[in-house]
Amino acid sequence: MRFSKCCIIFNQPGPYAMADELDVLDQVKFVEDNLRTLGVETNRKGITGNFMNEISELASEKPEVVFNLVESISNKGELSYFIPALLNMYSIPYTGNPVEAIFTTTSKALTGRILEKAGIGNPASCSPSEWRKLVPGKSYIIKPVWEDGSMDITHESVFEYYPGYESRFADKKDSHWIIQEYIEGREFNVTVLASDNGPEVLPPAEMTFRNYEEGKPKIVDFRAKWETGSFEYENTIRYFPGKELDPELDRRIRDTALRCWHEFGMKGYARVDMRVNNDNNPFVIEVNANPCISPDSGVVAAVAEAGIPFTEVVRRIMNDINQ
């Protein structure tokens, strides 16, 4: 560890913030505690809609390094790439993914085009105005282009298209919504972590859906992720199949995650979410370049499954900085 001091920056929750936004404070505390265990002195700086001035002030303080936990600005994910861009501009070393990876992966539409060009499986997609491409009788899911954390995704987001259904999303703008083919099958979250020997793919986690009635989409929607006590939250269970996972499927999942890491030029840590169809073909539904690392997150569960202490995770992230 070559740094003695680190400034942790994060998206400052607003006065009416919900659980998905407040979660960043748990991440800050967790990272802070582990940095201090490593002997690194820390301080915090919340980032708001006044981020241009806030990063300018930060630059004047000449921090040794910044641990970037900014997931959104004023709860808008599409603005998150401004932070690494400004850190770049001021030549401030920072952790996590570089500006290019943050920008391209934050847009599901752009991510899809890059994956397709690279020959990496991902669901066919179109914008709402291109609804004529939808096939009657086929299932789709409509999602926000720029948001993660299952924002604005409910069980009603999955639909079977029939002529006339397009009226239900007539108010959805192409700039903020995308329609993807719905992949019926299993869902996996795969964490990739930097190491001294290159990126390491951690054990794949399967999201299992217990007690779901026939016809209820098996997806990790907003309720499943954030609404404690809801049916979805209580019955969507993360599970590490380990050796129970078919070896060929395990290989495909890990290979896909690693290809995403290299294709998007990722650093530090990332999470790749996939759906696997009945033919055991993985389809990437999201590449998360700034995934949650709170104590109850999928990333932390994966590193625990791999037997890696989180202090070691922080050390690896700090050794793979952008500068």
Buried (B, 14 or more C-beta within 10 A) or exposed (E): EEBEEBBBBBBBBEEEBBEBBEBBBBBBBBBBBBBEEBEBEBEBBBBEEEBEEBBEEBBEEEBBBBBBBBBBBBBEBBBBBBBBBBBBEBEBBBBBBBBBBBBBBBBBBEBBBBBEEEEBBBBBBBBBEEBEEBEEEEBBBBBBBBBBBBBBBBBEBBBEBEEEBBEEBEEBEEEBBBBBBBBEBBBBBBBBBBBEEEBBBBBBBBBBBEEBEEEEBBBBBBBBBBBEEBBBBEBBEBEBBEEEBEEEBBEBBBEBBBBBBEBBEBBBBBBBBBBBBEEEBBBBBBBBBBBBBBEEBBBBBBBBBBEBEBBBBBBBBBBBBBE
